[in-house]
Amino acid sequence: MTAREFDALVEKAVRAIPPRFRRRLDNIAFVVEREPPRPGLLGLYEGRPLTLRSVSDGFAMPDRITIYQGPHERLARDRASLEKLLRDTVWHEVAHYFGMDERRVRLAERRRRARKKRGGA
């Protein structure tokens, strides 16, 4: 897959974030890199979580969510599974932006999967 095609899928995953959360994304850049700095990463949030910010904060460079193309392509069985994996990764990193630590993000992901299995939203 070309870098441009992958970028378009990442943009689609960002647009899939419900508007009530997407509206609160401020001063954050979504970028794509070919490979992660260490094995096992699909994405990486770098910045100051929303829960730690204050009105007295001065100017800050944008937070950054990096999505790694190579690992996603290797894990995906087909285009549909790639799109789902990207949606999940983008959600995971956005959860960090909103202040959830790794343990809370994984717990929320398990709950969401369980609801889907039971037929919920």
N, C-alpha and C positions, 0 to 999 in steps of 0.2 A: 504494500500500500504506500502511496506517495505521502510525503509529509503534508501536502495540501489537503489530501483526502482525510488524513487522520485529524488534522486541525479542524476540519468541518465537523467530524464526529464529536470532538471535544466541545465545540461550540454548541452542538445539538444537546449534549449532556448538560451543559450549563443552562441552556434554555429550559431544560426539563425540571430544574429546581422550581418548586412552587413559588409563585409571585410573592407571597408574604415573606419568604426568606430572601429571594433574589433582590427585592427592593432594599433590603438592609445590607447588601454587599456594597461596601464603600471602600475606595482606595485599595483595591485588590487587583492584582494582575494574574491572569491565567496564562501559563506558558507551557509549551511542549518541548521536551528534550528527547533525544533518541534513546539514551540509556541512563539509568540511575547511577548515583555515585557509589552505591553499595548494593549488593544483590538483595532481592526480596522486596524492593520498593516498587509500587505501582504509581504512587504519587507522594508529594511532600508539601506540607504547609509550612511556610516560613513567615513569621511576623509576630505581631502582638495581638493575641485574641481579643475579640470585642469585649469580653467580660473584664479585661484588665485595663481598658482605655478609660480616659477621664476627659472631661471638658477642658481641663487645664493643660492637656497635652498640646505641644506645639506641632509644627509641621512635621510630618513623617513620610518617609518614602513608602510607596505602596507595599502592602503585604503581597506575598507571592504564593500561588499554588502551581506546582509543577506536576505535569502529567507525563509519564515516561512511555513512549511509544513501543519500544522493543518488547518489554515484558508483557504488555497488553496483547500484542500480536501473537506472542508465543503461547499465551494462555488461552486465547480465544479459539473456539472450534470453527466458528464461521462469523460472518458479519453481524448477525443478530446477537451472538454471545459477546462479540467485541463491544457492541453498543451497550449491552447490559452491564458489562464489566466497567466500561467508562462511566456510565451513570452512577454505579456504585462507588467508584473511586472518587469522582467529583463530589458526591454527597459526603463521603468519608472526610475528605479534606476540608470541605465547607463546615462540617461539624467542628473541626478543630478551630477554624476561624471564629465560630460562635462560642468557643471556650470549653468544648468537651475534651477531656483527656482521652488517651487511647483506650483505657478500660471502659469508660462510659460510651465511647463511640461503638466499640465492639458489642457491648451489651444492647445498645439501641439497634444495631444491625441484626442481632439474634432475635430480638423481639419483633422487628419488622418482618423477618423471614417467617417466623412462627405465625404471625397474623396472616400472611399471604397463603401459607399452607392451609390455614383454617378457612380461607375464602374471604378474609377481610381485605381492607384497602391497604 
